[in-house]
């Protein structure tokens, strides 16, 4: 089978994971890198000993006829523009999360993918973990019954990455759009992908970036700076069309004891905790029972999730099959939720979501 020839647009920190994953996939070959910062694409090429074409203008990369697909790993405000241009250039696209800056942009991305017949996949990487696969197997078997409520948290004590992540003009927001997007998507995916119909949310400011904190390490952007105009924390109450409810809270900076990552689902027959560990709470033979599936997770779950995601993308792109695990309509639903949370926080009112027919 021929290899999928790939170009990577944006070579910041997240691109390193894309590069490693493509290099570890026998059916993929990286042929071009692009970054607006002069020299950075070549720097990454040298880092991984890649003999590839390097660009500072993504339009020049897209002119390469040999490229079959691209990973879009740029600032959030550029996702839609570059994805649409790539699709129109005849390339399959894996676009990092969040899908875009607005719901209308994602609709345009979705329409372009449909018109060109190319694969558009969004980077909802947590769907590709072994824990998520295991959880979905039990859910699909009916062990939880009808899921009616879920709650999730992705909270950092201090973890504002700074740089473009903290610049609303480039990022679109803070922890909600950077961290919360993953947890909202995974919860919705495991709930059966219901459609959002109403959102009530709030955002909080006042802490910002504590760059002078001693002996404390956290993820920082490639071009770190201490300026920030994004929220420290966001919380939301999301209602879906089947009556299901999702409660989410997420933060870059919050005065808590330690970082928290959690996801719990509640159904009519059983409940489930995905993070920090996978466990099912149910009834068996008229006894209450806690079930712990034995899952051999790798030492680096983050790397494994990305490897699985990239392989899924490569396989579907080579087959020219747009029906992947992360469909464009999933990007629409997530962007509807994110946009509605920020709107609700600003207006201090519940926001109703209208779904396109």
C-alpha positions as CSV (number, residue, x, y, z in Angstrom):
1,X,0.0,0.0,0.0
2,X,1.3,3.4,-0.9
3,X,2.2,5.9,1.8
4,X,0.1,9.0,2.7
5,X,2.3,12.0,2.0
6,X,1.7,14.6,4.6
7,X,2.4,18.3,5.2
8,X,2.3,19.8,8.7
9,X,1.3,23.5,9.0
10,X,2.4,25.0,12.2
11,X,5.4,23.5,14.0
12,X,4.9,24.6,17.6
13,X,4.8,22.2,20.5
14,X,1.7,20.2,19.5
15,X,3.2,19.6,16.1
16,X,6.0,17.6,17.7
17,X,3.4,15.0,18.7
18,X,2.0,14.9,15.1
19,X,5.5,14.6,13.7
20,X,6.4,11.7,16.0
21,X,3.1,9.9,15.3
22,X,3.5,10.2,11.5
23,X,7.1,9.0,11.7
24,X,5.9,5.9,13.7
25,X,3.2,5.1,11.2
26,X,4.5,2.9,8.4
27,X,1.8,4.2,6.0
28,X,2.7,7.9,6.3
29,X,5.5,10.0,5.0
30,X,6.1,13.7,6.0
31,X,7.1,15.7,2.9
32,X,6.7,19.3,4.1
33,X,6.7,21.6,7.1
34,X,5.4,25.2,7.4
35,X,5.6,27.8,10.1
36,X,5.2,31.6,9.9
37,X,8.2,32.1,12.1
38,X,11.3,32.0,9.8
39,X,13.6,29.1,10.5
40,X,11.3,27.2,12.8
41,X,10.1,24.7,10.2
42,X,13.7,23.9,9.3
43,X,14.6,23.7,13.0
44,X,11.9,21.0,13.5
45,X,13.1,19.2,10.3
46,X,16.6,19.1,11.6
47,X,15.4,18.0,15.0
48,X,13.8,14.9,13.5
49,X,16.4,14.4,10.7
50,X,13.7,15.1,8.0
51,X,14.6,15.9,4.4
52,X,11.5,17.9,3.6
53,X,10.4,21.1,2.0
54,X,10.1,24.0,4.5
55,X,7.9,27.0,4.1
56,X,6.7,30.1,6.0
57,X,3.6,30.5,3.8
58,X,1.1,27.7,4.0
59,X,-0.3,28.6,0.5
60,X,3.1,27.6,-1.0
61,X,3.0,24.2,0.9
62,X,-0.5,23.6,-0.5
63,X,0.8,24.0,-4.0
64,X,2.8,20.8,-3.7
65,X,0.8,18.3,-5.7
66,X,2.4,15.3,-4.0
67,X,0.9,16.2,-0.7
68,X,-2.2,14.1,0.1
69,X,-3.0,15.4,3.5
70,X,-2.1,18.1,6.1
71,X,-2.2,18.5,9.9
72,X,-3.3,22.0,10.9
73,X,-1.4,22.8,14.1
74,X,-1.6,26.6,14.1
75,X,-3.2,29.3,16.3
76,X,-7.0,28.7,16.7
77,X,-7.9,31.9,14.8
78,X,-6.3,30.4,11.7
79,X,-7.9,26.9,11.8
80,X,-10.8,27.7,9.5
81,X,-8.9,29.7,6.9
82,X,-6.1,27.1,6.4
83,X,-8.4,24.1,6.6
84,X,-10.8,25.4,4.0
85,X,-7.8,26.3,1.7
86,X,-6.3,22.9,2.2
87,X,-9.6,21.1,1.4
88,X,-10.0,23.2,-1.8
89,X,-6.5,22.3,-2.7
90,X,-7.5,18.7,-2.7
91,X,-5.9,17.7,0.6
92,X,-7.4,15.7,3.5
93,X,-7.2,17.6,6.8
94,X,-6.6,16.8,10.4
95,X,-7.3,20.0,12.2
96,X,-6.3,20.4,15.8
97,X,-8.9,21.4,18.4
98,X,-10.8,23.6,18.9
99,X,-12.4,23.4,15.5
100,X,-12.4,27.1,14.8
101,X,-13.3,30.5,16.2
102,X,-17.1,30.4,15.6
103,X,-19.9,28.0,14.7
104,X,-20.3,29.6,11.3
105,X,-16.7,28.9,10.5
106,X,-17.1,25.2,11.3
107,X,-20.2,25.0,9.2
108,X,-18.2,26.4,6.3
109,X,-15.4,23.9,7.0
110,X,-18.0,21.1,7.0
111,X,-19.6,22.3,3.8
112,X,-16.2,22.6,2.0
113,X,-15.3,19.0,3.0
114,X,-18.6,17.8,1.7
115,X,-18.2,19.7,-1.6
116,X,-14.6,18.5,-2.2
117,X,-15.2,15.0,-1.0
118,X,-12.1,15.2,1.2
119,X,-11.7,13.9,4.8
120,X,-12.0,16.5,7.5
121,X,-11.2,15.2,11.0
122,X,-10.9,17.3,14.1
123,X,-8.3,16.6,16.8
124,X,-10.5,15.2,19.6
125,X,-7.7,13.0,20.7
126,X,-9.1,11.7,23.9
127,X,-11.6,9.5,21.9
128,X,-8.6,7.4,21.0
129,X,-7.4,6.3,24.4
130,X,-7.7,2.7,25.5
131,X,-9.7,3.9,28.5
132,X,-12.2,5.6,26.2
133,X,-12.4,2.5,24.0
134,X,-13.0,0.3,27.0
135,X,-15.6,2.7,28.5
136,X,-17.5,2.8,25.2
137,X,-17.5,-1.0,24.9
138,X,-19.3,-1.3,28.3
139,X,-21.6,1.6,27.5
140,X,-22.5,0.1,24.1
141,X,-23.2,-3.3,25.8
142,X,-25.9,-1.5,27.8
143,X,-24.3,-1.9,31.2
144,X,-25.0,1.7,32.1
145,X,-28.5,1.8,30.7
146,X,-29.6,5.3,29.6
147,X,-27.1,7.9,30.5
148,X,-28.8,11.0,31.8
149,X,-26.1,13.0,33.5
150,X,-22.3,13.5,33.3
151,X,-19.9,15.8,35.1
152,X,-16.3,16.5,34.2
153,X,-13.4,18.6,35.5
154,X,-10.1,19.6,34.1
155,X,-8.6,22.0,36.6
156,X,-5.1,23.3,37.0
157,X,-3.8,25.0,40.1
158,X,-1.4,27.1,38.1
159,X,-1.1,26.2,34.4
160,X,-1.7,29.2,32.1
161,X,0.6,28.3,29.1
162,X,1.0,32.0,28.2
163,X,1.9,33.1,24.7
164,X,-0.8,32.7,22.1
165,X,-2.9,30.5,24.4
166,X,-3.4,33.5,26.7
167,X,-4.1,35.9,23.8
168,X,-7.8,35.9,23.1
169,X,-7.4,37.3,19.6
170,X,-5.4,34.2,18.6
171,X,-6.8,31.5,21.0
172,X,-10.5,32.6,21.2
173,X,-10.5,31.9,25.0
174,X,-8.7,30.2,27.8
175,X,-9.1,26.9,29.6
176,X,-12.6,26.3,28.2
177,X,-11.5,26.3,24.6
178,X,-8.1,24.7,25.3
179,X,-8.8,22.0,28.0
180,X,-12.5,21.9,28.5
181,X,-13.0,21.2,24.8
182,X,-11.4,17.7,25.3
183,X,-13.6,16.8,28.2
184,X,-16.8,18.1,26.8
185,X,-16.2,16.2,23.6
186,X,-15.3,12.9,25.3
187,X,-18.3,13.1,27.6
188,X,-20.6,13.8,24.7
189,X,-19.0,11.0,22.6
190,X,-19.6,8.5,25.4
191,X,-23.1,9.8,25.9
192,X,-24.0,8.8,22.3
193,X,-23.3,12.3,20.8
194,X,-26.6,14.0,21.7
195,X,-27.2,17.5,20.2
196,X,-26.8,20.5,22.5
197,X,-29.9,22.7,22.9
198,X,-29.1,25.0,25.8
199,X,-26.1,26.2,27.8
200,X,-25.7,28.2,31.0
201,X,-22.1,29.2,31.7
202,X,-19.8,31.5,33.6
203,X,-16.2,32.6,33.4
204,X,-13.9,34.1,36.0
205,X,-10.8,36.3,35.9
206,X,-8.3,37.8,38.3
207,X,-5.4,35.5,38.7
208,X,-3.7,35.4,35.3
209,X,-0.2,34.0,35.0
210,X,2.0,33.6,38.1
211,X,5.3,33.4,36.3
212,X,7.2,34.2,39.5
213,X,6.0,31.1,41.4
214,X,9.0,29.1,42.5
215,X,9.7,25.4,42.1
216,X,6.5,24.8,40.1
217,X,6.6,23.5,36.5
218,X,3.8,23.7,34.0
219,X,3.3,23.5,30.2
220,X,4.3,26.7,28.5
221,X,3.8,27.8,24.9
222,X,6.6,27.8,22.4
223,X,6.8,31.6,22.6
224,X,6.0,32.1,26.2
225,X,4.9,35.5,27.6
226,X,3.1,36.6,30.7
227,X,0.4,38.7,29.1
228,X,-3.1,37.2,29.4
229,X,-6.6,38.3,28.7
230,X,-8.3,34.9,28.8
231,X,-10.4,33.5,31.6
232,X,-8.8,31.8,34.6
233,X,-11.7,29.4,35.0
234,X,-15.0,28.5,33.2
235,X,-17.9,26.4,34.3
236,X,-21.0,25.4,32.4
237,X,-24.3,23.5,32.5
238,X,-25.1,21.9,29.1
239,X,-28.5,20.5,28.2
240,X,-28.9,18.1,25.3
241,X,-31.9,17.2,23.1
242,X,-32.6,13.9,24.8
243,X,-32.8,15.6,28.2
244,X,-29.2,14.6,29.2
245,X,-27.1,17.1,31.3
246,X,-23.4,17.7,31.3
247,X,-21.7,19.8,34.0
248,X,-18.1,21.0,33.2
249,X,-15.6,23.0,35.0
250,X,-12.1,23.8,33.8
251,X,-9.3,26.2,34.7
252,X,-5.8,27.4,33.9
253,X,-5.4,29.0,37.4
254,X,-7.4,28.1,40.4
255,X,-6.6,28.1,44.1
256,X,-6.9,24.4,44.8
257,X,-4.7,21.7,46.5
258,X,-3.7,19.9,43.2
259,X,-4.7,19.5,39.6
260,X,-7.9,17.6,38.9
261,X,-8.9,15.5,35.9
262,X,-12.2,13.7,36.2
263,X,-15.1,12.4,34.2
264,X,-18.1,10.6,35.5
265,X,-21.2,9.3,33.7
266,X,-24.5,8.3,35.4
267,X,-27.0,5.9,33.8
268,X,-30.2,4.1,34.8
269,X,-28.4,0.8,35.3
270,X,-25.0,1.9,36.3
271,X,-22.5,4.7,36.7
272,X,-19.0,5.0,35.4
273,X,-15.8,6.9,36.3
274,X,-13.4,7.3,33.4
275,X,-10.8,9.6,35.1
276,X,-8.7,9.4,37.2
277,X,-9.3,5.6,36.9
278,X,-11.8,3.5,35.0
279,X,-14.5,1.9,37.3
280,X,-18.1,0.9,36.9
281,X,-20.7,1.1,39.7
282,X,-23.7,-1.2,39.2
283,X,-25.8,-4.0,40.7
284,X,-25.1,-7.7,40.1
285,X,-27.1,-10.7,41.4
286,X,-28.9,-8.1,43.6
287,X,-25.7,-6.9,45.2
288,X,-24.2,-3.5,44.7
289,X,-21.0,-4.0,42.8
290,X,-17.9,-2.0,41.8
291,X,-16.4,-3.3,38.6
292,X,-12.8,-2.5,37.6
293,X,-12.0,-3.6,34.0
294,X,-8.4,-4.8,33.6
295,X,-6.9,-2.6,30.9
296,X,-3.2,-2.6,30.1
297,X,-2.5,1.1,29.6
298,X,0.8,2.2,28.2
299,X,3.3,4.3,30.1
300,X,2.6,7.3,28.0
301,X,-1.2,7.6,27.5
302,X,-0.9,11.0,25.8
303,X,1.5,9.7,23.2
304,X,-0.5,6.6,22.6
305,X,-3.8,8.5,22.1
306,X,-2.1,10.7,19.4
307,X,-0.6,7.7,17.7
308,X,-4.0,6.0,17.5
309,X,-5.6,9.3,16.3
310,X,-2.9,9.8,13.6
311,X,-3.2,6.2,12.4
312,X,-7.0,6.5,12.2
313,X,-6.6,9.6,10.1
314,X,-3.9,8.1,7.8
315,X,-6.0,4.9,7.3
316,X,-9.2,6.9,6.4
317,X,-7.3,9.3,4.2
318,X,-5.6,6.5,2.2
319,X,-9.0,4.9,1.7
320,X,-10.5,8.3,0.8
321,X,-13.1,7.5,3.5
322,X,-14.6,10.7,5.1
323,X,-16.6,8.6,7.6
324,X,-14.1,8.7,10.5
325,X,-14.5,8.6,14.3
326,X,-14.4,12.4,14.5
327,X,-16.9,13.7,12.0
328,X,-17.2,17.4,11.0
329,X,-20.6,17.5,12.6
330,X,-18.9,16.7,15.9
331,X,-16.9,19.9,15.4
332,X,-20.1,21.8,14.9
333,X,-21.6,20.5,18.1
334,X,-18.5,21.3,20.2
335,X,-18.2,24.8,18.7
336,X,-21.9,25.4,19.4
337,X,-21.3,24.6,23.1
338,X,-18.1,26.6,23.4
339,X,-19.6,29.7,21.8
340,X,-22.7,29.4,23.9
341,X,-20.7,29.2,27.1
342,X,-18.8,32.4,26.4
343,X,-22.0,34.1,25.3
344,X,-23.9,33.0,28.4
345,X,-21.0,34.2,30.6
346,X,-21.1,37.6,28.9
347,X,-24.9,38.0,29.0
348,X,-25.4,36.2,32.3
349,X,-28.3,34.3,30.7
350,X,-29.0,30.8,29.4
351,X,-28.3,30.5,25.7
352,X,-30.5,28.4,23.4
353,X,-28.8,26.6,20.5
354,X,-30.4,26.3,17.1
355,X,-29.3,23.3,15.1
356,X,-29.2,23.7,11.3
357,X,-31.6,21.4,9.5
